[in-house]
């Protein structure tokens, strides 16, 4: 269900108005394309199964 029916172009147009961002017409298609890529990546991350007993790490180490 994630992403079904989500209008990326409409979202970009709404955010431009809401945030009062100047977005020139020649850049709009590129911005929409990037948001579509972001949506696809986020969907993969959100669909990754995690066990119910998974806890957030309090300390991250490299």
C-alpha positions in Angstrom: 0.0 0.0 0.0 2.9 2.4 0.6 3.2 4.7 -2.4 0.0 3.5 -4.1 -1.9 6.5 -5.4 0.7 8.9 -4.2 1.0 11.8 -6.7 4.6 12.9 -6.5 4.0 15.9 -8.9 1.1 17.1 -6.8 3.2 16.7 -3.6 6.0 18.8 -5.1 3.5 21.5 -6.2 1.9 21.5 -2.8 5.3 21.8 -1.0 6.4 24.6 -3.3 3.3 26.5 -2.3 3.4 25.6 1.4 7.1 26.5 1.8 6.9 29.4 -0.6 9.9 28.0 -2.5 10.8 29.5 -5.9 10.9 26.5 -8.3 11.4 27.4 -11.9 9.4 25.4 -14.4 12.5 24.0 -16.1 13.6 22.3 -12.8 10.2 20.9 -11.8 10.5 17.7 -13.8 13.9 17.0 -12.3 12.7 17.6 -8.8 9.7 15.3 -9.3 12.0 12.6 -10.7 14.3 12.9 -7.7 11.3 12.6 -5.3 10.2 9.5 -7.2 13.6 7.9 -6.6 13.5 8.9 -3.0 10.1 7.3 -2.7 11.3 4.0 -4.2 14.3 3.9 -1.9 12.3 4.7 1.2 9.7 2.0 0.2 12.5 -0.6 0.1 13.7 0.5 3.5 10.2 0.5 5.1 9.4 -2.9 3.7 12.5 -4.5 5.2 11.3 -6.9 7.9 12.6 -6.5 11.4 12.0 -8.9 14.3 9.5 -7.7 16.9 12.2 -7.9 19.6 14.5 -5.5 17.8 15.7 -2.6 20.0 17.3 0.7 18.9 21.0 0.9 19.6 21.8 3.4 22.3 25.4 3.7 21.1 26.6 3.4 17.5 30.1 2.3 16.9 32.1 2.1 13.8 
